[in-house]
């Protein structure tokens, strides 16, 4: 027995209000209620209902290194350069 689109759209609108508008949370909320539908159908019904899905925030770089800053002093004197001659030898 299939579900009618107006019934599902009403449930989607309720789940959209509860879940901050993200597609995955809307879909998860419907699944908890026993309404399992594809991601594409949920997205299409959200669009036709005039609701907007919320996108995640873009990554913002908060620390930008100073290109003119001096390199820190190597106090431990470790050398991380890879020598081409000994790179394929077993220890």
Secondary structure, 3 states (H helix, E strand, C coil): CCCCHHHHHHHHHHHHHHCCCCHHHHHHHHHHCCCCCCHHHHHHHHHHCCCCCCCCCCCCCCCCCCCCCCCCCCCCCCCCCCCCCCCCCCC
